[in-house]
Amino acid sequence: MEYATDSGRGKEAALALAAVACCAVLVWFGNGLNPWWPLMWFAPLPVLLFAGRGSWKLTAAVAFAGMLLGSLSMWHYFHALGLPVMAWFGLYGSAAAGFAAGVLLFRALLVRGREWSAALSLPALWVCGEYLRNFALPHGTAGSLAYTQLHFLPFLQLVSITGPWGMSFVLLLFPAALAAAVSVRRSAPRRAVGIIGGVVGLIAVVLGYGAVRLAAARPTADRVKVGLIVSDAGGNKRTADPGAASEQLLEEYAGVAERLAGEGAQAIVMPEKMVLVSDADAKKDDAIFQTLANRTGATMVVGVERDSATAKYNEARVYGPESDVLTYDKHHLLPPFESYLTPGRSLTVLERRSGRWGVGICKDMDFTRLPRKDGAAGVGLMLVPAWDFEMDRSWHGHIAVMRGVESGFSIVRAAKGGYLTVSDSRGRVLAEARSDSAPFATLLAEVPTTHDTTFYLLTGDWFPVVALGILVFVAVRLYRVRGESREE
């Protein structure tokens, strides 16, 4: 008998290690800076399958370890940025703890015969956690599981209804339902088939909606040709101090912008924080691009750091033909690198023949609420100067794409250390080039400017409320079923 017990413990330990290893590998390659999107649909499955047979303590350890070890794929990114170890652990340790809590809730309901409640519990708890982190941390939605699916275009369309929260929910519901069905495949095969059929049916509806929405994006006369310019050559990636070097850099950018305008570009976007501009130098620097805008008829968006008498701003200066210079100050600043700057408070919307154009800067597009305000203003095209960290060029550079799907606009994003990217309101990347592909990398593309009104734009963050309702429901159900067990 003692031998059998030791053998059983050994088998449980082996299964636990296998679950940790499989989960970690799937999270490593399915999430992070360059995720392969199919893997995240299955990443939680090894842990959830183990939860049905392991003790609650070991299940918690397996879930925490699997998620945390998989998140080590982001370690080199934090290290390269010079961030402390605790910054990485605080972010991914809390995510691993939330995942472990969700798996324990799943297990508690599963072992008591509440398979559907179990399947719903993990995604509901996770979405509530993602939504809270969106407000508690300065990085907005960055880190959401939804971003692992940016290349899965039919699924991406779900954010036009639910925001990123619905994508995360469905992404976790699939493995949770699969694990719940496996647990009753012998004792209740009909229930197992019903669970699989239900979740597959839901995913089919979601993907069907996505396919229809992609097909419904018809060509429109409301299109403009846009130009993007970025130089990473030499010291151009740094913010140039006022003086001869700054003036030369602006003149070089202006020369390239004039060429793009000559090729038909009606809007030209340059990157974030190209030069440092003081109030005393602003008029002289403005004259370079205002004169160019007047001569070519193109709108120029130039990213600068502005040093005024009272504060410093990360600013986009907008030069339209025969119009006053407009400015937009970045709202969401990147700590600790921009802690010395003052955040902006207002929108900048341009009225053009092709529709309304909005302006944002880099990290502003990591948040859903600010771009949704642009969408509510009827913006059909967002012009976004940006600055990425090279290794995150694909991940962070494409986060903005989701904002366009949510709020119904195309996006033109020009990033130092990243990509020059043009995307439409369906999340399709229409044109793209690396910022280091030439001394002055350029991109010229046509982009739709028609604004699309979406359900998410009209209703906002309703889905986290639904997730909270589901979480309360399954928690009450667990409380009741535990009470019934004690009475028996």
ABEGO torsion letter per residue (X at the ends): XAAAAAAAAAAAAAAAAAAAAAAAAAAAAABEABBBAAAAAAAAAAAAAAAAABBAAAAAAAAAAAAAAAAAAAAAAAAAAGBBAAAAAAAAAAAAAAAAAAAAAAAAAAAAGBAAAAAAAAAAAAAAAAAAAAAABAAEABGBAAAAAAABAAAAAAAAAAEAAAAAAAAAAAAAAAAAAAAAAAABAAAAAAAAAAAAAAAAAAAAAAAAAAAABBBBABBBBBBBBBBABEAAABBBBBEAAAAAAAAAAAAAAAAAAAAGBABBBBBBGABBBBAAAAAAAAAAAAAAAAAAGBBBBBBBBBBBAABBBBBBBBBBBGBBBBBBBBABBBOAAAAABBBBABBBBBBBAAEBBBBBBGAAAABAAAAAAAAAAGBABBBBBBBBAGAAAAAAAAAAAAAAAAAGBBBBBBBBGBBBBBBBAAGBBABBBBAAABABBBBBBBBBABBBBBAAAAAEBAAAAAAAAAAAAAAAAAAAAAAAAAAX
